[in-house]
Amino acid sequence: FDHTVGANILYYFLFLQNNFYGIDFYKVTWSLVIEEWFYLFSPVFLLLTYHFVKKDKIVWLGFIFLFLIAENLLRLGYVLYANVPYDGVNGNFPFRLDSLFVGMAFAYIKTFFSKQYSYFSKPWVFFSALALLCIYLYVFNSIMPQKNDLLWPRTIGFFLFSLLIAMVVPFIEKMETLSQDTTVRKIFYHFINQTSLLTYSIYLIHPLVFPYFFDENKDTSYTWLFGFSFAVITTYMCAFFIYNYFEK
């Protein structure tokens, strides 16, 4: 705990640390700000949408798409006006809600337009989206030093990244059939399934675990692999207890 945080810890209780203070205390919590404000904002959005369109499913979907467009335009305007750096956008929840609304859009399509949703589960969609996602990550990593000077990483890039991830999910979702076959497939399926449940606990706990087992800048290849393996195993164990005895 950084003793200089002091009374500023109050920002964390209101999930406003990204916007008014900074992430001096447990830096991985930056994503919680966006997540929690999505949970606060989305019911209001849905309530207002229901007020105007009632039960028209097509119009509902249209409102979600309009919000995605509006959020991208809002982010573009913010970056052009204030010329904020990448990190000034990344953790700024009013300009990141579209990343989570992409998931809402896909869930809505799956629920009310199942036939159209099934198209996303086709292998060619999965492999195309996966290839584009790899290209995106490669390009993004290559321009990392210039990300504060380029426009697209601070604007449309956030939306494209979330969209490509969402597009690989429907095909993977069908992998449940793997659990109906051989023992190896069952083990693989259950490992993926259980890991997905522990994902957020893994994300939250890994910064506390990994530094105790290895230093990626100093360790040799052998000790790095040995330490990394122990760090992963310990992280999984801790995440298991966090998920089952706290998160659930």
FIKOLZA-1660 file (N, C-alpha, C; in steps of 0.1 Angstrom, whole numbers, plus 5000, padded with zeros to 4 digits):
% residues 248
   i   px   py   pz ch aa at
   1 5009 4988 5000  A  F  N
   1 5000 5000 5000  A  F CA
   1 5009 5012 5000  A  F  C
   2 5007 5021 4990  A  D  N
   2 5015 5033 4989  A  D CA
   2 5009 5043 4999  A  D  C
   3 5017 5047 5010  A  H  N
   3 5012 5056 5020  A  H CA
   3 5008 5069 5015  A  H  C
   4 5013 5073 5003  A  T  N
   4 5010 5087 4998  A  T CA
   4 4996 5087 4992  A  T  C
   5 4989 5076 4991  A  V  N
   5 4976 5076 4986  A  V CA
   5 4967 5084 4995  A  V  C
   6 4968 5081 5008  A  G  N
   6 4960 5088 5018  A  G CA
   6 4945 5089 5015  A  G  C
   7 4940 5101 5017  A  A  N
   7 4926 5103 5015  A  A CA
   7 4921 5101 5001  A  A  C
   8 4930 5101 4991  A  N  N
   8 4927 5099 4977  A  N CA
   8 4921 5085 4975  A  N  C
   9 4923 5076 4985  A  I  N
   9 4917 5063 4984  A  I CA
   9 4902 5063 4982  A  I  C
  10 4896 5075 4985  A  L  N
  10 4881 5076 4983  A  L CA
  10 4878 5075 4969  A  L  C
  11 4887 5080 4960  A  Y  N
  11 4884 5079 4946  A  Y CA
  11 4882 5064 4941  A  Y  C
  12 4889 5055 4948  A  Y  N
  12 4887 5041 4945  A  Y CA
  12 4874 5035 4948  A  Y  C
  13 4868 5040 4960  A  F  N
  13 4855 5036 4964  A  F CA
  13 4844 5040 4954  A  F  C
  14 4847 5051 4947  A  L  N
  14 4837 5057 4937  A  L CA
  14 4841 5053 4923  A  L  C
  15 4851 5045 4921  A  F  N
  15 4856 5041 4908  A  F CA
  15 4859 5053 4899  A  F  C
  16 4866 5062 4905  A  L  N
  16 4869 5075 4897  A  L CA
  16 4884 5077 4897  A  L  C
  17 4892 5067 4902  A  Q  N
  17 4906 5069 4903  A  Q CA
  17 4913 5071 4889  A  Q  C
  18 4908 5065 4879  A  N  N
  18 4914 5067 4866  A  N CA
  18 4912 5082 4861  A  N  C
  19 4901 5088 4865  A  N  N
  19 4898 5101 4860  A  N CA
  19 4904 5113 4868  A  N  C
  20 4905 5111 4881  A  F  N
  20 4908 5122 4890  A  F CA
  20 4920 5120 4899  A  F  C
  21 4926 5108 4899  A  Y  N
  21 4938 5106 4908  A  Y CA
  21 4949 5099 4901  A  Y  C
  22 4946 5087 4895  A  G  N
  22 4956 5079 4889  A  G CA
  22 4956 5066 4896  A  G  C
  23 4964 5056 4890  A  I  N
  23 4964 5043 4895  A  I CA
  23 4977 5040 4903  A  I  C
  24 4978 5047 4914  A  D  N
  24 4990 5045 4922  A  D CA
  24 4989 5032 4931  A  D  C
  25 4976 5029 4934  A  F  N
  25 4974 5018 4943  A  F CA
  25 4968 5006 4935  A  F  C
  26 4975 4995 4934  A  Y  N
  26 4971 4983 4927  A  Y CA
  26 4966 4986 4913  A  Y  C
  27 4976 4987 4904  A  K  N
  27 4974 4993 4891  A  K CA
  27 4964 4985 4882  A  K  C
  28 4962 4972 4884  A  V  N
  28 4953 4965 4875  A  V CA
  28 4939 4969 4877  A  V  C
  29 4936 4976 4888  A  T  N
  29 4922 4981 4890  A  T CA
  29 4917 4991 4880  A  T  C
  30 4926 4995 4871  A  W  N
  30 4921 5005 4861  A  W CA
  30 4909 4999 4853  A  W  C
  31 4909 4986 4850  A  S  N
  31 4898 4981 4842  A  S CA
  31 4885 4979 4850  A  S  C
  32 4886 4979 4864  A  L  N
  32 4874 4978 4872  A  L CA
  32 4866 4991 4871  A  L  C
  33 4873 5002 4869  A  V  N
  33 4866 5015 4867  A  V CA
  33 4856 5014 4855  A  V  C
  34 4861 5009 4844  A  I  N
  34 4853 5008 4832  A  I CA
  34 4842 4998 4834  A  I  C
  35 4845 4986 4840  A  E  N
  35 4835 4976 4842  A  E CA
  35 4824 4980 4851  A  E  C
  36 4828 4986 4862  A  E  N
  36 4817 4990 4872  A  E CA
  36 4808 5002 4866  A  E  C
  37 4814 5011 4859  A  W  N
  37 4806 5022 4853  A  W CA
  37 4797 5016 4842  A  W  C
  38 4802 5006 4836  A  F  N
  38 4793 4999 4826  A  F CA
  38 4781 4993 4833  A  F  C
  39 4783 4987 4844  A  Y  N
  39 4772 4981 4852  A  Y CA
  39 4763 4991 4857  A  Y  C
  40 4768 5003 4860  A  L  N
  40 4759 5014 4865  A  L CA
  40 4752 5021 4853  A  L  C
  41 4758 5022 4842  A  F  N
  41 4753 5030 4831  A  F CA
  41 4743 5021 4822  A  F  C
  42 4746 5009 4820  A  S  N
  42 4738 5001 4811  A  S CA
  42 4724 4999 4815  A  S  C
  43 4721 4997 4828  A  P  N
  43 4706 4996 4831  A  P CA
  43 4699 5009 4828  A  P  C
  44 4705 5021 4830  A  V  N
  44 4699 5034 4827  A  V CA
  44 4697 5034 4812  A  V  C
  45 4707 5030 4804  A  F  N
  45 4705 5030 4790  A  F CA
  45 4694 5021 4785  A  F  C
  46 4693 5009 4791  A  L  N
  46 4683 5000 4787  A  L CA
  46 4669 5005 4791  A  L  C
  47 4668 5011 4803  A  L  N
  47 4655 5017 4808  A  L CA
  47 4650 5028 4798  A  L  C
  48 4659 5037 4794  A  L  N
  48 4655 5048 4785  A  L CA
  48 4652 5042 4772  A  L  C
  49 4659 5032 4767  A  T  N
  49 4656 5026 4754  A  T CA
  49 4642 5020 4755  A  T  C
  50 4639 5013 4766  A  Y  N
  50 4626 5006 4767  A  Y CA
  50 4615 5017 4767  A  Y  C
  51 4618 5028 4773  A  H  N
  51 4608 5039 4774  A  H CA
  51 4604 5044 4760  A  H  C
  52 4613 5044 4751  A  F  N
  52 4611 5049 4737  A  F CA
  52 4606 5038 4727  A  F  C
  53 4611 5026 4728  A  V  N
  53 4608 5016 4718  A  V CA
  53 4600 5004 4723  A  V  C
  54 4598 5003 4736  A  K  N
  54 4590 4992 4741  A  K CA
  54 4597 4979 4737  A  K  C
  55 4590 4971 4730  A  K  N
  55 4595 4957 4727  A  K CA
  55 4599 4954 4713  A  K  C
  56 4601 4965 4705  A  D  N
  56 4605 4963 4691  A  D CA
  56 4620 4958 4691  A  D  C
  57 4622 4946 4688  A  K  N
  57 4636 4940 4689  A  K CA
  57 4645 4946 4679  A  K  C
  58 4641 4949 4667  A  I  N
  58 4649 4955 4657  A  I CA
  58 4654 4969 4661  A  I  C
  59 4644 4977 4666  A  V  N
  59 4648 4991 4670  A  V CA
  59 4657 4990 4682  A  V  C
  60 4655 4981 4691  A  W  N
  60 4664 4979 4703  A  W CA
  60 4678 4977 4698  A  W  C
  61 4680 4968 4688  A  L  N
  61 4693 4965 4682  A  L CA
  61 4699 4978 4676  A  L  C
  62 4690 4985 4669  A  G  N
  62 4694 4998 4663  A  G CA
  62 4699 5008 4673  A  G  C
  63 4693 5008 4685  A  F  N
  63 4697 5018 4695  A  F CA
  63 4711 5014 4700  A  F  C
  64 4713 5001 4702  A  I  N
  64 4727 4996 4706  A  I CA
  64 4737 5000 4696  A  I  C
  65 4734 4998 4683  A  F  N
  65 4744 5001 4673  A  F CA
  65 4746 5017 4672  A  F  C
  66 4736 5024 4674  A  L  N
  66 4737 5039 4675  A  L CA
  66 4746 5043 4686  A  L  C
  67 4745 5036 4698  A  F  N
  67 4753 5040 4709  A  F CA
  67 4768 5037 4706  A  F  C
  68 4770 5025 4699  A  L  N
  68 4784 5022 4695  A  L CA
  68 4790 5032 4686  A  L  C
  69 4782 5037 4676  A  I  N
  69 4787 5048 4667  A  I CA
  69 4789 5061 4675  A  I  C
  70 4780 5064 4683  A  A  N
  70 4781 5077 4691  A  A CA
  70 4793 5076 4700  A  A  C
  71 4796 5065 4706  A  E  N
  71 4807 5064 4715  A  E CA
  71 4821 5066 4707  A  E  C
  72 4821 5060 4695  A  N  N
  72 4833 5062 4687  A  N CA
  72 4835 5076 4683  A  N  C
  73 4824 5083 4679  A  L  N
  73 4825 5097 4675  A  L CA
  73 4829 5106 4687  A  L  C
  74 4823 5102 4699  A  L  N
  74 4827 5110 4711  A  L CA
  74 4841 5108 4714  A  L  C
  75 4847 5096 4713  A  R  N
  75 4861 5094 4716  A  R CA
  75 4870 5101 4706  A  R  C
  76 4866 5101 4693  A  L  N
  76 4873 5108 4682  A  L CA
  76 4873 5123 4685  A  L  C
  77 4862 5128 4689  A  G  N
  77 4861 5143 4692  A  G CA
  77 4870 5146 4704  A  G  C
  78 4870 5138 4714  A  Y  N
  78 4878 5140 4726  A  Y CA
  78 4893 5140 4723  A  Y  C
  79 4897 5131 4715  A  V  N
  79 4911 5130 4711  A  V CA
  79 4916 5141 4702  A  V  C
  80 4907 5145 4693  A  L  N
  80 4911 5156 4684  A  L CA
  80 4911 5169 4691  A  L  C
  81 4902 5171 4701  A  Y  N
  81 4901 5184 4708  A  Y CA
  81 4912 5185 4718  A  Y  C
  82 4914 5174 4726  A  A  N
  82 4923 5175 4737  A  A CA
  82 4937 5169 4735  A  A  C
  83 4938 5161 4724  A  N  N
  83 4950 5155 4720  A  N CA
  83 4956 5147 4732  A  N  C
  84 4947 5139 4738  A  V  N
  84 4951 5131 4750  A  V CA
  84 4960 5119 4746  A  V  C
  85 4969 5115 4754  A  P  N
  85 4977 5103 4751  A  P CA
  85 4968 5090 4752  A  P  C
  86 4974 5079 4748  A  Y  N
  86 4967 5066 4748  A  Y CA
  86 4961 5063 4761  A  Y  C
  87 4970 5064 4772  A  D  N
  87 4965 5060 4785  A  D CA
  87 4954 5069 4790  A  D  C
  88 4954 5082 4785  A  G  N
  88 4943 5091 4789  A  G CA
  88 4930 5087 4784  A  G  C
  89 4930 5079 4773  A  V  N
  89 4917 5073 4768  A  V CA
  89 4914 5060 4773  A  V  C
  90 4924 5051 4774  A  N  N
  90 4923 5037 4778  A  N CA
  90 4915 5035 4791  A  N  C
  91 4918 5043 4801  A  G  N
  91 4911 5041 4814  A  G CA
  91 4900 5051 4817  A  G  C
  92 4897 5059 4807  A  N  N
  92 4887 5069 4808  A  N CA
  92 4873 5064 4805  A  N  C
  93 4865 5060 4815  A  F  N
  93 4853 5052 4812  A  F CA
  93 4843 5058 4803  A  F  C
  94 4841 5071 4803  A  P  N
  94 4830 5076 4793  A  P CA
  94 4834 5074 4779  A  P  C
  95 4847 5071 4776  A  F  N
  95 4851 5069 4762  A  F CA
  95 4855 5054 4759  A  F  C
  96 4851 5045 4768  A  R  N
  96 4855 5031 4766  A  R CA
  96 4843 5022 4768  A  R  C
  97 4831 5027 4770  A  L  N
  97 4819 5019 4772  A  L CA
  97 4816 5010 4760  A  L  C
  98 4819 5015 4748  A  D  N
  98 4816 5007 4736  A  D CA
  98 4823 4993 4736  A  D  C
  99 4834 4992 4742  A  S  N
  99 4841 4979 4743  A  S CA
  99 4833 4969 4750  A  S  C
 100 4825 4973 4760  A  L  N
 100 4816 4963 4767  A  L CA
 100 4803 4962 4760  A  L  C
 101 4798 4973 4753  A  F  N
 101 4786 4972 4746  A  F CA
 101 4786 4963 4734  A  F  C
 102 4798 4961 4729  A  V  N
 102 4800 4951 4718  A  V CA
 102 4795 4937 4723  A  V  C
 103 4799 4934 4735  A  G  N
 103 4794 4921 4741  A  G CA
 103 4779 4921 4743  A  G  C
 104 4774 4932 4747  A  M  N
 104 4759 4934 4749  A  M CA
 104 4752 4931 4735  A  M  C
 105 4758 4937 4725  A  A  N
 105 4752 4936 4711  A  A CA
 105 4752 4921 4707  A  A  C
 106 4763 4914 4709  A  F  N
 106 4764 4900 4705  A  F CA
 106 4754 4892 4713  A  F  C
 107 4753 4895 4726  A  A  N
 107 4744 4887 4735  A  A CA
 107 4729 4889 4730  A  A  C
 108 4726 4902 4726  A  Y  N
 108 4713 4905 4722  A  Y CA
 108 4709 4898 4709  A  Y  C
 109 4719 4898 4700  A  I  N
 109 4717 4891 4687  A  I CA
 109 4715 4876 4689  A  I  C
 110 4723 4870 4698  A  K  N
 110 4722 4856 4701  A  K CA
 110 4708 4853 4707  A  K  C
 111 4703 4861 4716  A  T  N
 111 4690 4859 4723  A  T CA
 111 4678 4860 4713  A  T  C
 112 4678 4871 4705  A  F  N
 112 4666 4874 4697  A  F CA
 112 4668 4871 4682  A  F  C
 113 4680 4869 4678  A  F  N
 113 4682 4867 4663  A  F CA
 113 4692 4855 4662  A  F  C
 114 4688 4844 4667  A  S  N
 114 4696 4832 4668  A  S CA
 114 4701 4828 4654  A  S  C
 115 4692 4829 4644  A  K  N
 115 4696 4824 4630  A  K CA
 115 4708 4833 4625  A  K  C
 116 4707 4846 4627  A  Q  N
 116 4717 4855 4622  A  Q CA
 116 4730 4853 4631  A  Q  C
 117 4728 4850 4644  A  Y  N
 117 4740 4848 4652  A  Y CA
 117 4748 4836 4648  A  Y  C
 118 4740 4825 4643  A  S  N
 118 4747 4813 4639  A  S CA
 118 4757 4815 4628  A  S  C
 119 4756 4826 4620  A  Y  N
 119 4765 4829 4609  A  Y CA
 119 4779 4832 4615  A  Y  C
 120 4779 4838 4627  A  F  N
 120 4792 4842 4634  A  F CA
 120 4799 4830 4639  A  F  C
 121 4792 4818 4640  A  S  N
 121 4799 4806 4645  A  S CA
 121 4805 4798 4634  A  S  C
 122 4805 4803 4622  A  K  N
 122 4810 4795 4610  A  K CA
 122 4826 4796 4611  A  K  C
 123 4832 4785 4607  A  P  N
 123 4847 4785 4608  A  P CA
 123 4854 4796 4601  A  P  C
 124 4849 4800 4589  A  W  N
 124 4856 4811 4581  A  W CA
 124 4855 4824 4589  A  W  C
 125 4844 4826 4596  A  V  N
 125 4843 4839 4604  A  V CA
 125 4854 4838 4615  A  V  C
 126 4854 4827 4622  A  F  N
 126 4864 4825 4633  A  F CA
 126 4878 4827 4629  A  F  C
 127 4882 4820 4618  A  F  N
 127 4896 4821 4614  A  F CA
 127 4899 4835 4608  A  F  C
 128 4890 4841 4601  A  S  N
 128 4892 4854 4596  A  S CA
 128 4894 4864 4607  A  S  C
 129 4885 4864 4617  A  A  N
 129 4886 4873 4629  A  A CA
 129 4899 4870 4637  A  A  C
 130 4902 4858 4638  A  L  N
 130 4914 4854 4646  A  L CA
 130 4927 4859 4638  A  L  C
 131 4927 4858 4625  A  A  N
 131 4938 4863 4617  A  A CA
 131 4939 4878 4618  A  A  C
 132 4928 4885 4617  A  L  N
 132 4928 4900 4618  A  L CA
 132 4932 4904 4632  A  L  C
 133 4928 4896 4642  A  L  N
 133 4932 4899 4656  A  L CA
 133 4947 4898 4658  A  L  C
 134 4953 4888 4652  A  C  N
 134 4967 4886 4653  A  C CA
 134 4974 4898 4646  A  C  C
 135 4969 4901 4634  A  I  N
 135 4975 4912 4627  A  I CA
 135 4974 4925 4635  A  I  C
 136 4962 4927 4641  A  Y  N
 136 4960 4939 4649  A  Y CA
 136 4970 4940 4660  A  Y  C
 137 4972 4929 4667  A  L  N
 137 4981 4929 4679  A  L CA
 137 4996 4931 4674  A  L  C
 138 4999 4925 4663  A  Y  N
 138 5013 4926 4657  A  Y CA
 138 5015 4941 4654  A  Y  C
 139 5006 4947 4647  A  V  N
 139 5007 4961 4643  A  V CA
 139 5007 4970 4655  A  V  C
 140 4998 4968 4664  A  F  N
 140 4998 4976 4676  A  F CA
 140 5011 4975 4684  A  F  C
 141 5016 4963 4686  A  N  N
 141 5029 4961 4693  A  N CA
 141 5040 4968 4686  A  N  C
 142 5040 4968 4672  A  S  N
 142 5051 4975 4665  A  S CA
 142 5050 4990 4666  A  S  C
 143 5038 4996 4668  A  I  N
 143 5037 5010 4668  A  I CA
 143 5036 5015 4683  A  I  C
 144 5039 5006 4693  A  M  N
 144 5037 5010 4707  A  M CA
 144 5044 5023 4710  A  M  C
 145 5057 5025 4706  A  P  N
 145 5064 5037 4710  A  P CA
 145 5057 5050 4704  A  P  C
 146 5049 5048 4693  A  Q  N
 146 5043 5060 4687  A  Q CA
 146 5028 5061 4690  A  Q  C
 147 5023 5053 4699  A  K  N
 147 5008 5052 4701  A  K CA
 147 5002 5065 4705  A  K  C
 148 5010 5074 4712  A  N  N
 148 5005 5086 4716  A  N CA
 148 5004 5097 4705  A  N  C
 149 5011 5094 4694  A  D  N
 149 5011 5103 4683  A  D CA
 149 5002 5099 4672  A  D  C
 150 4998 5086 4671  A  L  N
 150 4989 5082 4660  A  L CA
 150 4975 5083 4665  A  L  C
 151 4966 5085 4655  A  L  N
 151 4952 5087 4659  A  L CA
 151 4944 5074 4661  A  L  C
 152 4946 5064 4652  A  W  N
 152 4938 5052 4653  A  W CA
 152 4939 5044 4666  A  W  C
 153 4951 5043 4672  A  P  N
 153 4952 5035 4685  A  P CA
 153 4943 5041 4696  A  P  C
 154 4942 5055 4695  A  R  N
 154 4935 5062 4706  A  R CA
 154 4920 5063 4703  A  R  C
 155 4915 5059 4691  A  T  N
 155 4901 5061 4687  A  T CA
 155 4895 5048 4683  A  T  C
 156 4895 5045 4670  A  I  N
 156 4888 5033 4664  A  I CA
 156 4894 5020 4669  A  I  C
 157 4907 5021 4672  A  G  N
 157 4914 5009 4676  A  G CA
 157 4908 5001 4688  A  G  C
 158 4903 5009 4698  A  F  N
 158 4896 5003 4709  A  F CA
 158 4884 4994 4705  A  F  C
 159 4876 5000 4696  A  F  N
 159 4864 4993 4691  A  F CA
 159 4868 4981 4683  A  F  C
 160 4877 4982 4674  A  L  N
 160 4881 4971 4665  A  L CA
 160 4886 4959 4673  A  L  C
 161 4895 4962 4683  A  F  N
 161 4900 4952 4692  A  F CA
 161 4889 4944 4699  A  F  C
 162 4879 4951 4704  A  S  N
 162 4868 4944 4711  A  S CA
 162 4859 4937 4701  A  S  C
 163 4857 4942 4690  A  L  N
 163 4849 4936 4680  A  L CA
 163 4855 4923 4675  A  L  C
 164 4868 4923 4672  A  L  N
 164 4875 4911 4667  A  L CA
 164 4874 4900 4678  A  L  C
 165 4876 4904 4691  A  I  N
 165 4875 4894 4701  A  I CA
 165 4861 4888 4702  A  I  C
 166 4851 4896 4701  A  A  N
 166 4837 4892 4701  A  A CA
 166 4834 4882 4690  A  A  C
 167 4840 4884 4678  A  M  N
 167 4837 4876 4667  A  M CA
 167 4843 4862 4667  A  M  C
 168 4853 4860 4676  A  V  N
 168 4859 4847 4677  A  V CA
 168 4851 4838 4687  A  V  C
 169 4843 4845 4695  A  V  N
 169 4836 4838 4706  A  V CA
 169 4825 4828 4701  A  V  C
 170 4816 4831 4691  A  P  N
 170 4806 4822 4687  A  P CA
 170 4811 4808 4683  A  P  C
 171 4822 4808 4676  A  F  N
 171 4827 4795 4671  A  F CA
 171 4833 4787 4683  A  F  C
 172 4840 4794 4692  A  I  N
 172 4845 4787 4704  A  I CA
 172 4834 4782 4713  A  I  C
 173 4823 4790 4713  A  E  N
 173 4812 4786 4721  A  E CA
 173 4807 4772 4717  A  E  C
 174 4808 4769 4704  A  K  N
 174 4803 4756 4699  A  K CA
 174 4812 4744 4703  A  K  C
 175 4824 4748 4709  A  M  N
 175 4833 4738 4713  A  M CA
 175 4828 4729 4724  A  M  C
 176 4817 4732 4729  A  E  N
 176 4811 4724 4740  A  E CA
 176 4809 4710 4735  A  E  C
 177 4807 4708 4722  A  T  N
 177 4806 4694 4717  A  T CA
 177 4818 4686 4719  A  T  C
 178 4830 4693 4721  A  L  N
 178 4842 4685 4724  A  L CA
 178 4841 4677 4736  A  L  C
 179 4833 4681 4746  A  S  N
 179 4832 4674 4758  A  S CA
 179 4824 4661 4757  A  S  C
 180 4818 4658 4745  A  Q  N
 180 4810 4647 4743  A  Q CA
 180 4818 4635 4737  A  Q  C
 181 4831 4637 4735  A  D  N
 181 4838 4627 4727  A  D CA
 181 4849 4621 4736  A  D  C
 182 4861 4621 4732  A  T  N
 182 4872 4613 4739  A  T CA
 182 4876 4619 4752  A  T  C
 183 4883 4612 4760  A  T  N
 183 4887 4617 4773  A  T CA
 183 4896 4629 4772  A  T  C
 184 4905 4629 4762  A  V  N
 184 4914 4640 4760  A  V CA
 184 4906 4653 4757  A  V  C
 185 4896 4652 4748  A  R  N
 185 4887 4663 4745  A  R CA
 185 4880 4668 4757  A  R  C
 186 4875 4659 4765  A  K  N
 186 4868 4662 4777  A  K CA
 186 4877 4670 4787  A  K  C
 187 4889 4665 4789  A  I  N
 187 4899 4672 4797  A  I CA
 187 4902 4686 4792  A  I  C
 188 4904 4687 4779  A  F  N
 188 4907 4700 4772  A  F CA
 188 4895 4710 4774  A  F  C
 189 4883 4705 4772  A  Y  N
 189 4871 4713 4773  A  Y CA
 189 4869 4718 4788  A  Y  C
 190 4871 4709 4797  A  H  N
 190 4869 4713 4811  A  H CA
 190 4880 4723 4816  A  H  C
 191 4892 4721 4811  A  F  N
 191 4903 4730 4814  A  F CA
 191 4899 4744 4809  A  F  C
 192 4895 4745 4797  A  I  N
 192 4891 4758 4791  A  I CA
 192 4879 4764 4798  A  I  C
 193 4870 4756 4802  A  N  N
 193 4858 4760 4808  A  N CA
 193 4861 4766 4822  A  N  C
 194 4869 4758 4830  A  Q  N
 194 4872 4762 4844  A  Q CA
 194 4881 4775 4843  A  Q  C
 195 4890 4776 4834  A  T  N
 195 4899 4787 4833  A  T CA
 195 4891 4800 4830  A  T  C
 196 4880 4798 4822  A  S  N
 196 4872 4810 4819  A  S CA
 196 4865 4815 4831  A  S  C
 197 4862 4806 4840  A  L  N
 197 4855 4810 4853  A  L CA
 197 4865 4818 4862  A  L  C
 198 4878 4814 4861  A  L  N
 198 4888 4819 4870  A  L CA
 198 4895 4832 4864  A  L  C
 199 4892 4835 4852  A  T  N
 199 4899 4845 4844  A  T CA
 199 4901 4858 4852  A  T  C
 200 4890 4863 4857  A  Y  N
 200 4892 4876 4864  A  Y CA
 200 4899 4876 4877  A  Y  C
 201 4898 4865 4884  A  S  N
 201 4906 4863 4896  A  S CA
 201 4920 4861 4893  A  S  C
 202 4923 4855 4882  A  I  N
 202 4937 4853 4877  A  I CA
 202 4943 4867 4874  A  I  C
 203 4935 4875 4867  A  Y  N
 203 4939 4889 4863  A  Y CA
 203 4942 4897 4876  A  Y  C
 204 4934 4896 4886  A  L  N
 204 4935 4904 4898  A  L CA
 204 4947 4900 4906  A  L  C
 205 4949 4887 4907  A  I  N
 205 4959 4882 4917  A  I CA
 205 4973 4880 4911  A  I  C
 206 4975 4879 4897  A  H  N
 206 4988 4876 4892  A  H CA
 206 4998 4887 4895  A  H  C
 207 4995 4900 4896  A  P  N
 207 5006 4910 4899  A  P CA
 207 5012 4908 4913  A  P  C
 208 5005 4901 4922  A  L  N
 208 5010 4899 4935  A  L CA
 208 5018 4886 4936  A  L  C
 209 5015 4877 4926  A  V  N
 209 5022 4864 4927  A  V CA
 209 5035 4863 4919  A  V  C
 210 5034 4868 4907  A  F  N
 210 5046 4866 4897  A  F CA
 210 5059 4872 4902  A  F  C
 211 5059 4884 4908  A  P  N
 211 5072 4889 4913  A  P CA
 211 5080 4881 4923  A  P  C
 212 5073 4872 4930  A  Y  N
 212 5079 4863 4940  A  Y CA
 212 5086 4852 4934  A  Y  C
 213 5083 4848 4921  A  F  N
 213 5089 4836 4915  A  F CA
 213 5100 4839 4905  A  F  C
 214 5099 4850 4898  A  F  N
 214 5110 4852 4888  A  F CA
 214 5110 4866 4884  A  F  C
 215 5122 4870 4878  A  D  N
 215 5124 4883 4873  A  D CA
 215 5128 4881 4858  A  D  C
 216 5118 4885 4849  A  E  N
 216 5120 4882 4835  A  E CA
 216 5132 4890 4829  A  E  C
 217 5137 4900 4836  A  N  N
 217 5148 4907 4831  A  N CA
 217 5162 4902 4836  A  N  C
 218 5162 4894 4846  A  K  N
 218 5174 4889 4852  A  K CA
 218 5176 4874 4851  A  K  C
 219 5165 4866 4852  A  D  N
 219 5166 4852 4852  A  D CA
 219 5171 4846 4839  A  D  C
 220 5178 4835 4840  A  T  N
 220 5182 4827 4828  A  T CA
 220 5170 4821 4822  A  T  C
 221 5172 4815 4810  A  S  N
 221 5160 4808 4804  A  S CA
 221 5155 4797 4812  A  S  C
 222 5164 4789 4818  A  Y  N
 222 5160 4778 4827  A  Y CA
 222 5152 4783 4839  A  Y  C
 223 5158 4792 4847  A  T  N
 223 5152 4797 4859  A  T CA
 223 5139 4804 4856  A  T  C
 224 5139 4811 4844  A  W  N
 224 5127 4819 4840  A  W CA
 224 5115 4809 4838  A  W  C
 225 5118 4798 4830  A  L  N
 225 5108 4789 4828  A  L CA
 225 5103 4782 4840  A  L  C
 226 5112 4778 4849  A  F  N
 226 5109 4772 4862  A  F CA
 226 5101 4781 4871  A  F  C
 227 5105 4794 4872  A  G  N
 227 5098 4803 4880  A  G CA
 227 5084 4807 4874  A  G  C
 228 5084 4808 4861  A  F  N
 228 5071 4811 4854  A  F CA
 228 5061 4800 4857  A  F  C
 229 5065 4788 4856  A  S  N
 229 5056 4776 4858  A  S CA
 229 5051 4777 4872  A  S  C
 230 5059 4779 4882  A  F  N
 230 5054 4779 4895  A  F CA
 230 5045 4791 4898  A  F  C
 231 5048 4802 4891  A  A  N
 231 5039 4814 4892  A  A CA
 231 5025 4811 4886  A  A  C
 232 5025 4805 4875  A  V  N
 232 5012 4801 4869  A  V CA
 232 5004 4792 4878  A  V  C
 233 5011 4782 4883  A  I  N
 233 5004 4772 4892  A  I CA
 233 4998 4779 4904  A  I  C
 234 5007 4787 4910  A  T  N
 234 5003 4794 4923  A  T CA
 234 4991 4803 4920  A  T  C
 235 4992 4810 4908  A  T  N
 235 4981 4820 4905  A  T CA
 235 4968 4812 4903  A  T  C
 236 4969 4801 4896  A  Y  N
 236 4956 4793 4894  A  Y CA
 236 4951 4789 4908  A  Y  C
 237 4959 4784 4917  A  M  N
 237 4955 4780 4930  A  M CA
 237 4948 4791 4938  A  M  C
 238 4955 4803 4938  A  C  N
 238 4949 4814 4945  A  C CA
 238 4936 4819 4938  A  C  C
 239 4935 4819 4925  A  A  N
 239 4923 4823 4918  A  A CA
 239 4912 4813 4921  A  A  C
 240 4915 4800 4922  A  F  N
 240 4905 4791 4926  A  F CA
 240 4898 4794 4939  A  F  C
 241 4906 4797 4949  A  F  N
 241 4900 4801 4962  A  F CA
 241 4893 4814 4962  A  F  C
 242 4898 4824 4955  A  I  N
 242 4892 4837 4953  A  I CA
 242 4878 4836 4947  A  I  C
 243 4878 4828 4936  A  Y  N
 243 4865 4826 4928  A  Y CA
 243 4855 4819 4937  A  Y  C
 244 4859 4808 4943  A  N  N
 244 4849 4799 4950  A  N CA
 244 4845 4805 4964  A  N  C
 245 4854 4812 4971  A  Y  N
 245 4851 4817 4984  A  Y CA
 245 4849 4832 4986  A  Y  C
 246 4850 4839 4975  A  F  N
 246 4847 4853 4975  A  F CA
 246 4839 4858 4963  A  F  C
 247 4844 4855 4951  A  E  N
 247 4838 4861 4939  A  E CA
 247 4824 4855 4937  A  E  C
 248 4822 4842 4939  A  K  N
 248 4808 4837 4937  A  K CA
 248 4798 4842 4947  A  K  C
% end
